[in-house]
Amino acid sequence: METFMYEVVSIDGDYANLKRTDIESDELKLVARALLPPEISEGTRLKYEWLQYEIVQ
């Protein structure tokens, strides 16, 4: 399974806008916060692998 890297661009209620950082892309991905770690904030970097999001430093 592939691994994708994201950054939380904004949080809007129950959703977060994520931007891919492992490739050049201006598109944002809208993801339900229930699928993300609860301690995220704007600027948090995430790794998506095996259908799970994980905070990376």
MIBA-402914 format. One record per residue: x, y, z negated of N, C-alpha, C, CB in turn; residue in three letters. Coordinates in steps of 0.1 Angstrom, whole numbers, plus 5000, padded with zeros to 4 digits. Last residue first. Glycine has a CB too. Example, Ala and Ser with C-alpha at 12.3 -4.5 7.8 and 13.67 -1.06 7.14 Angstrom:
% MIBA-402914
512849784929513749894929512950004921514149944943Ser;513249434922512349554922513249674922511349554910Ala;
END
This chain:
% MIBA-402914
506651424871507351544867508251584878508151514854Gln;503351314879504751294880505451424876505151254894Val;500351144870501151264869502651234870500851344856Ile;498550944893499450944881500251074882500450824881Glu;495650784906496450904905497250904892495551034906Tyr;495150484925495150554912496050674913495750464901Gln;495350304946494050364943493950434930493050254943Leu;498150264949497250154944495950214939497950074934Trp;498850604943499350474947498450364941500850454942Glu;499750924942498550844945499150704951497550904955Tyr;501051154919501351044929500150954930502650954924Lys;501051504914500451374913500951274923498951384914Leu;501651794896502051714907501551574904503551714909Arg;499852084887500251954884500551874896499151884875Thr;498752324896500252314897500752174893500852414889Gly;496152334873496652384885498252374885496252534888Glu;496152024854495952174855496452214869496552254844Ser;495251714838495751794849495351944848495151744862Ile;494451534818495351654814495851734826496451594806Glu;493051314829492351424822493151554819491751384809Pro;493851204862494251214847493551334841495751214845Pro;490951154883492251214880492551204865492351354885Leu;488351084887489350994893490751044889489150994908Leu;486951294877486851174870487851064875485451114871Ala;487251504895488151504884488051374876487851614874Arg;487051414929486351424917487351414905485251314916Ala;488751604954488751484946487951504933490151424943Val;489451724985488551744974488351614966487151804978Leu;492351824999491551704997490751734984492451574995Lys;493352055024493152025010492151905009492552145003Leu;495852115049494552065045494552035030494251935053Glu;498352175057497652285050496252235046497552395060Asp;501351985056499851985058499252105051499251855054Ser;504051785058503651925061502151925065504451985073Glu;504251555031504251585045503851735047503351495053Ile;504151545004505151465010505151475025504851315007Asp;502051694994503451754994504451675000503751784979Thr;498651775000499851675002501151755001499651595015Arg;496651914975497451944988498551844988497952084988Lys;493351914961494751864962495351884975494851714958Leu;491052044941491552054954493052014954491352194961Asn;488651884920490051944921490351944936491051874912Ala;485551904902486351864914487751934913485651894927Tyr;483751994884484051854883484951804894482751774883Asp;485152314885484152234878484552084878482752244885Gly;487752324903486452384904485352294898486052424919Asp;491052394905490052314899488752394899490552274884Ile;493752384930492752454922491752354916491952554931Ser;495952224936495952364940494852444932495552374955Val;497951984926496652034923496752184926496252014908Val;499751804950499751904940498351954938500752014944Glu;500851464958499851574959500251674948498451534957Tyr;501951194978502251294967501351414969503751334967Met;501350844982501150984987501451074975499751014992Phe;502150524994502250624983502150764988503550604974Thr;500450235007501250355008501150444995500850435020Glu;500849885000500050005000500950125000499050004988Met;
END
